[in-house]
């Protein structure tokens, strides 16, 4: 294991992209559900808008854990959590503030609440934050452990393997809580779970060459390749 330098050149860039993609994908999730008319065993493969972008959060989380280790990844995961909570608070406050008359006539609070207001609804907030923490931390822990066990060999095994676990927990918990709180109808529960899981994992697999390149580039440029020996996997 290389000794970590005092500061990293690219860590803040990766962390910034991680947080931005996380926030945008969550807004997209509440904004629209997509149905391309394709079914799997009579189950319509509908998915929320965030599915198009959210898998990149896991790709970046894999890179962070692989290169910088669990402790650094944990700090970025919590940064994303705080940013997502702040975004939720902003949309909640906006929904409570009185609208300007022209905007109300052209758009209206009803339209705002139907789309962006979903970000501040109790059910979607609980679903998003809970699923995010469960998925991201399980992904980071699994990748970190496999790297140590396999002594750094076969990167694709740990990136895909950890994402299969993390994405399942993230998807299942999100749709479960969102359905239980009335955000989604139970009739589309399995449709959302299966479609989101397949698409997210599919993007992760397709992005494997990028993950290899990014990890190799960063390890060389940053001079670090962390193995989490004797690391205590604590949330805080």
KAZIUR-V901962 format. One record per helix or strand of 3 or more residues. SS is the DSSP state (hx for helix, st for strand). FROM is the first residue (numbers start at 1). LEN is the number of residues. If there is no record, write none. Layout:
SS/FROM/LEN, SS/FROM/LEN
This chain:
hx/11/21, st/33/8, st/43/6, hx/51/18, hx/70/27, hx/101/6, hx/109/6, hx/116/5, hx/122/28, hx/155/26, hx/186/21, hx/208/15
